[in-house]
Amino acid sequence: MTALGISGVTKAFGALVAVRDVSFKIEPGERRAILGTNGAGKTSLFNVIAGDFPPTRGTLQFFGADITRLPAYSRTRLGISRTYQASRVLSNLSVLDNLYLAVRGVERFRFSLRLPRGGDAHRLLSHELAEKVGLSERIELMASELSHGEQRELEIGMALAGKPRLLLLDEPAAGLSPLERPALVAMLRTLPKDVTVLLIEHDMDVALQVADRVTVMHEGAVVFEGSPQETAASPLVRSIYLGNVGH
């Protein structure tokens, strides 16, 4: 069964058509990257998949279920989780507390004021998430003390708290220095294989190191799809990134 099926999706904001008749499928466990320059329509498509915007036309299927008109919170309950370009970590809390709140946030009794005790299952899961994203040695630090790259890793750990079937990563390398990017790539490669990953990324080098398959967008439409090797070798993709695509 296809993890995510996108069929004929168009998203218009008045006269501006941000996404044009996009169709592709993502298989369970696949790592898919959507590439494109600024204004290519990546973020608008991403927000349609996440449920932040309804599509103007087209349909979305998630493991066989039609999610086209479901709101974002209903998609979260089905197993779709996401990160954002702007950091959403709580800087005045520790790494462990950020992860703990994320774990509690997906539970039925998330608004209870119960304090964690020794052996608390949510606390144990928080430690496991810290290890998954390479922060097990940083759990007592305040989030504000982390590097920008480590804050990105913390956000991904928080997104994994709901045990998603599909993880949407919104430009995870944005703002990272060249020295921080290898650690992020290494962590993304170790994400659980039962989690399907879709990332939008401006940095082609990061995306090609993580993805199994790549979709390239330009002016709202899909213009190329292939393996990382095919993407790197494509004259069309190179011309898009060099800014000399013919119109």
Secondary structure, DSSP 8 states (H G I E B T S, - for coil): --SEEEEEEEEEETTEEEEEEEEEEE-TT-EEEEE--TTSSHHHHHHHHHTSS--SEEEEEETTEE-TT--HHHHHHHTEEE--SS----TTSBHHHHHHHHHHHTSTTTT------TT-HHHHHHHHHHHHTT-TTSTTSBGGGS-HHHHHHHHHHHHGGG--SEEEEE-TTTT--TTTHHHHHHHHHTS-TTSEEEEEES-HHHHHHH-SEEEEEETTEEEEEE-HHHHHH-HHHHHHHHT----
